[in-house]
């Protein structure tokens, strides 16, 4: 190629690049204009959203519109029936869903009971002792009794919704599965599984040789503690018993899972708490300190393990890191 031809080729390529550069500038300018237009539309939509949230649900004006949200939350804390307030206006609807408000509401309601300003509702229906309670889905409350039944109640009204019959002896323990199913343990040595939706009996788990005193359930397994001194591990989906945990020398009266679902605690009449992994179902440590039977256990949100005993004390300590005979705090209960 001659030098002249090469020169013309370079000039042509340079002209094309200048055209492309001009087109790019135009595209950038159009982009800026489009961004500005979208910003205006976003501002208008946010304004409409704010107006819609503050607007009344039933075309009524918010009677507290002049109050800032912080003060309005303080007002709502003194309302007994919070759910009914959600229908007043959209602003109240949003505030009533606030997590901190719900937590404070729960505490204030308990304080009202403690101060005697409110009296608890009493529901009747069982014909013998009520041994076990559990709160299920759809606002239902379940109670297990020495009359061999599990009753289903409305948590809001206290109305009796259903009576679940099938056990041939006292119902000693209840637990609610992640899928809403209800598990009941009985003096008849069985665990029954009930539908949380319609109360139908799904299946009966047979294997223990004595009373089923305690139950705990996670997303995969059901754990049942018995006066045969064992803990059985059942697969929730198939009802297959995959492990039998041994080691206690007394009734397993209490079971609890840690708040991460990695540890299972079992409390026994042998005065000890055993700690098991939920992955391999192996025993990793034994906690001692109580001087009588252990009847109840609970785990706090921070992982603290609480245990109640007939020695009239409640012991609490770091459940995840507690060692055998490790440090714990006594809360003495005088009878």
C-alpha positions in Angstrom: 0.0 0.0 0.0 1.3 3.4 -1.0 1.9 6.1 1.7 -0.9 8.2 0.1 -3.4 5.4 0.4 -2.4 4.7 4.0 -2.8 8.4 4.9 -6.3 8.4 3.4 -7.2 5.3 5.4 -6.1 6.8 8.7 -8.0 10.0 7.9 -11.2 8.0 7.2 -10.8 6.0 10.5 -10.2 9.2 12.4 -13.4 10.7 10.9 -15.4 7.6 11.9 -14.1 7.9 15.5 -15.1 11.5 15.7 -18.6 10.6 14.6 -18.8 7.9 17.2 -17.5 10.3 19.8 -20.2 12.8 18.9 -22.8 10.0 19.1 -21.5 9.0 22.5 -21.8 12.6 23.7 -25.4 12.6 22.5 -26.1 9.3 24.3 -24.6 10.7 27.5 -26.7 13.8 27.2 -29.8 11.7 26.7 -28.9 9.6 29.7 -28.6 12.7 31.9 -31.9 13.9 30.7 -33.5 10.5 31.3 -31.9 10.3 34.8 -33.3 13.7 35.6 -36.8 12.7 34.4 -36.7 9.4 36.4 -35.5 11.3 39.5 -38.5 13.6 39.3 -40.8 10.6 38.8 -39.2 8.8 41.8 -39.7 11.9 44.0 -43.3 12.1 42.9 -43.9 8.4 43.6 -42.3 8.6 47.1 -44.5 11.6 47.8 -47.6 9.6 46.7 -46.5 6.6 48.8 -46.0 8.8 51.9 -49.5 10.3 51.3 -51.0 6.8 50.9 -49.4 5.5 54.1 -50.7 8.4 56.0 -54.1 8.3 54.4 -57.0 6.7 56.4 -58.1 3.2 55.4 -61.8 4.1 55.6 -61.6 7.6 54.3 -61.4 8.9 57.9 -58.8 11.3 59.0 -55.9 10.2 61.3 -57.0 11.5 64.6 -53.4 11.7 65.8 -51.8 13.0 62.6 -50.3 15.9 64.6 -48.3 13.5 66.8 -44.9 12.3 65.8 -44.4 8.6 65.5 -42.3 8.3 68.7 -45.1 9.8 70.8 -47.8 7.8 68.9 -46.0 4.6 69.8 -46.1 5.6 73.5 -49.8 6.1 73.2 -50.3 2.7 71.5 -48.4 1.0 74.4 -51.4 1.7 76.6 -53.9 0.2 74.2 -55.2 -3.2 75.3 -56.4 -4.5 71.9 -53.6 -3.6 69.5 -54.9 -5.6 66.5 -58.1 -3.5 66.4 -56.0 -0.3 66.2 -54.5 -1.4 62.9 -57.7 -0.7 61.0 -58.0 3.0 62.1 -55.6 4.3 59.4 -52.6 3.3 57.5 -50.2 5.1 59.8 -51.5 3.2 62.8 -51.3 0.0 60.8 -47.6 0.6 60.1 -46.9 1.5 63.8 -48.7 -1.5 65.1 -46.4 -3.8 63.2 -43.3 -2.3 64.8 -41.3 -5.1 66.5 -40.2 -3.0 69.5 -43.8 -1.9 70.0 -45.0 -5.5 70.1 -42.2 -6.4 72.6 -43.1 -3.5 74.8 -46.8 -4.4 74.6 -46.1 -7.9 75.8 -44.2 -6.5 78.8 -46.8 -3.9 79.6 -49.6 -6.5 79.5 -47.7 -8.8 82.0 -47.1 -5.8 84.2 -50.9 -5.1 84.2 -51.5 -8.6 85.4 -48.8 -8.4 88.0 -50.2 -5.1 89.4 -53.7 -6.6 89.5 -55.1 -4.1 87.0 -56.1 -7.0 84.7 -57.3 -10.5 85.5 -56.5 -13.5 83.3 -59.2 -15.2 81.3 -60.2 -18.6 82.6 -61.2 -21.4 80.1 -62.7 -24.6 81.3 -63.3 -28.0 79.5 -60.9 -30.5 80.9 -62.1 -32.9 83.6 -58.7 -33.6 85.2 -55.3 -32.0 85.7 -53.8 -30.0 82.8 -50.2 -31.2 82.5 -49.0 -29.5 79.2 -49.5 -26.4 77.1 -48.3 -25.4 73.7 -49.0 -22.4 71.4 -49.4 -23.5 67.7 -50.0 -21.7 64.4 -53.1 -19.8 63.4 -53.4 -18.5 67.0 -54.3 -21.9 68.5 -53.4 -23.0 72.0 -53.2 -26.7 72.9 -53.6 -28.3 76.3 -52.9 -31.8 77.4 -54.6 -33.4 80.4 -55.0 -36.4 82.7 -58.4 -36.8 81.0 -56.5 -38.4 78.1 -57.3 -35.6 75.7 -55.7 -32.7 73.9 -57.9 -29.7 73.6 -57.5 -26.9 71.0 -58.5 -23.4 72.0 -58.6 -20.0 70.3 -55.8 -18.0 71.7 -57.7 -14.7 71.2 -61.2 -15.6 72.5 -60.6 -18.7 74.7 -63.2 -20.6 72.8 -62.8 -24.4 72.6 -62.3 -25.3 69.0 -61.7 -29.1 69.1 -60.9 -32.1 71.4 -58.3 -34.5 70.1 -59.0 -38.0 71.4 -56.8 -41.1 70.9 -54.5 -41.5 73.9 -55.5 -44.2 76.4 -53.8 -42.5 79.4 -52.8 -39.0 80.6 -51.2 -36.6 78.2 -48.0 -35.4 79.8 -46.1 -33.4 77.1 -46.9 -31.3 74.0 -44.7 -29.8 71.2 -45.4 -27.9 68.0 -43.4 -28.8 64.8 -42.1 -26.3 62.3 -44.7 -27.6 59.9 -47.5 -26.9 62.4 -48.1 -30.5 63.4 -48.8 -31.1 67.1 -47.0 -33.8 69.1 -48.4 -35.3 72.3 -46.6 -37.6 74.7 -48.5 -39.8 77.1 -48.5 -42.2 80.0 -49.6 -44.7 77.4 -46.0 -44.8 76.3 -46.8 -43.3 72.8 -46.3 -40.1 71.0 -49.2 -39.1 68.7 -48.9 -36.7 65.8 -51.9 -34.5 65.0 -52.5 -32.1 62.1 -52.2 -28.5 63.2 -54.7 -27.6 60.5 -57.7 -29.8 61.2 -56.6 -31.9 64.2 -56.6 -35.2 62.4 -54.5 -38.0 63.8 -51.5 -38.3 61.5 -49.7 -41.2 63.1 -48.7 -42.8 66.4 -45.0 -43.3 67.4 -44.4 -46.5 69.4 -41.1 -47.5 71.0 -40.8 -46.2 74.5 -41.4 -48.8 77.3 -42.8 -46.2 79.8 -44.4 -42.8 80.1 -43.3 -40.1 77.6 -42.6 -37.1 79.9 -41.0 -34.6 77.6 -40.8 -33.6 73.9 -38.7 -31.2 71.8 -38.8 -30.7 68.0 -36.6 -29.0 65.4 -37.0 -28.8 61.6 -35.8 -32.5 61.1 -36.3 -34.5 64.3 -38.6 -35.0 67.2 -37.0 -35.9 70.6 -39.0 -37.7 73.2 -37.9 -38.3 76.8 -39.3 -41.1 78.9 -39.4 -42.7 82.3 -37.6 -45.6 80.6 -34.5 -43.3 81.1 -34.0 -42.9 77.3 -34.4 -40.2 74.7 -35.7 -41.4 71.3 -34.9 -39.4 68.1 -37.6 -39.6 65.4 -37.5 -38.3 61.8 -40.4 -35.9 61.5 -41.2 -36.7 57.9 -41.1 -40.5 58.2 -41.7 -41.2 61.9 -38.7 -43.5 61.8 -36.8 -43.8 65.1 -33.2 -43.3 64.1 -31.5 -43.1 67.6 -32.0 -44.0 71.2 -29.9 -41.9 73.5 -28.9 -43.6 76.7 -26.9 -42.4 79.7 -29.5 -41.1 82.2 -30.2 -43.2 85.2 -33.6 -41.7 85.9 -36.7 -40.4 84.2 -36.1 -37.9 81.4 -38.6 -35.3 82.5 -37.4 -32.2 80.5 -36.0 -31.5 77.0 -34.9 -28.3 75.5 -33.1 -27.2 72.3 -30.6 -24.4 72.2 -31.6 -21.3 70.2 -29.2 -22.3 67.3 -30.7 -25.8 67.1 -27.2 -27.4 67.5 -27.6 -28.8 71.1 -30.2 -30.8 72.9 -30.5 -30.6 76.7 -32.1 -33.4 78.7 -33.0 -33.0 82.4 -33.6 -36.0 84.5 -34.6 -37.3 87.9 -31.0 -38.4 88.3 -30.3 -34.7 89.1 -28.2 -34.1 86.0 -28.5 -32.4 82.6 -27.0 -34.1 79.6 -25.9 -32.1 76.5 -26.2 -33.8 73.1 -25.3 -32.7 69.6 -28.3 -32.6 67.2 -26.1 -33.4 64.2 -24.5 -36.6 65.4 -26.8 -37.2 68.4 -23.7 -37.8 70.6 -23.3 -37.0 74.3 -20.7 -34.2 74.8 -21.0 -33.2 78.5 -23.0 -33.6 81.7 -24.0 -30.7 83.9 -24.6 -31.3 87.6 -25.4 -29.1 90.6 -29.0 -29.8 91.4 -29.7 -31.9 94.5 -33.0 -33.3 93.4 -35.0 -34.2 90.3 -35.0 -31.8 87.3 -38.5 -31.0 86.1 -38.2 -28.2 83.6 -35.8 -26.4 81.3 -35.8 -23.3 79.0 -33.2 -21.6 76.8 -33.0 -17.8 76.6 -32.4 -15.9 73.4 -28.8 -15.3 74.4 -28.2 -19.1 74.9 -28.6 -19.1 78.7 -29.9 -22.4 80.0 -32.4 -22.4 82.8 -33.3 -25.5 84.8 -35.9 -26.0 87.5 -35.8 -28.7 90.1 -37.7 -30.1 93.1 -34.7 -28.9 95.2 -36.6 -25.5 95.0 -34.0 -23.8 92.9 -33.6 -22.5 89.3 -30.1 -22.7 88.0 -29.0 -20.6 85.0 -25.7 -20.6 83.1 -24.2 -20.4 79.7 -25.6 -23.5 78.1 -23.4 -23.5 75.0 -20.1 -23.4 77.0 -21.1 -24.8 80.3 -18.8 -27.5 81.6 -19.4 -30.3 84.1 -20.1 -28.7 87.4 -19.3 -25.3 85.7 -20.3 -21.9 87.2 -24.0 -21.2 87.4 -26.4 -19.0 89.2 -28.9 -20.2 91.8 -32.4 -18.6 92.0 -34.0 -20.1 95.1 -37.7 -20.6 95.1 -39.3 -20.7 98.6 -42.4 -22.8 98.9 
